[in-house]
């Protein structure tokens, strides 16, 4: 993944009425852009300036001298991944390999929904909820701030951003409603299936 602001895979108003165009404009065009700009500035003259985004994240994780670089680089990656996890007309019960794995690992889609929603709701403050693959098994995790599953040896399949800037213009303090809308109407299950190796 490059250190740049990616083009959205859909029009800025394509996720309405679940995520409004104004939210996308602020979230993608301002928040995400700021993480990109900060990362590029912090890389100037840095020994990691020619490294890939993923390498930067892994090498700066838990490095007290590189906290700012980690935070910004990880947020570039997390946000770029988040945009691809959604599509107009998405959500609902999946098909394909992900459906099979949900049945094997969680007992079905309903159990996935319950656990994923709980991860997003119980993340205190800013962060993310993730569906990941580790040792061919699905796991659900929540991470604070810029933390990402890239640092704990698993393959991210799906994420939801639960920082307030992701939903506040549309849902105010109703994080649960945002998560419900994301699961029911926005998840790009084709993308999730494409990440299963």
Beta strands, then each sheet from edge to edge (+ up, - down):
strand 1: 127-134
strand 2: 137-144
strand 3: 155-161
sheet 1: 2+ 1- 3+
end
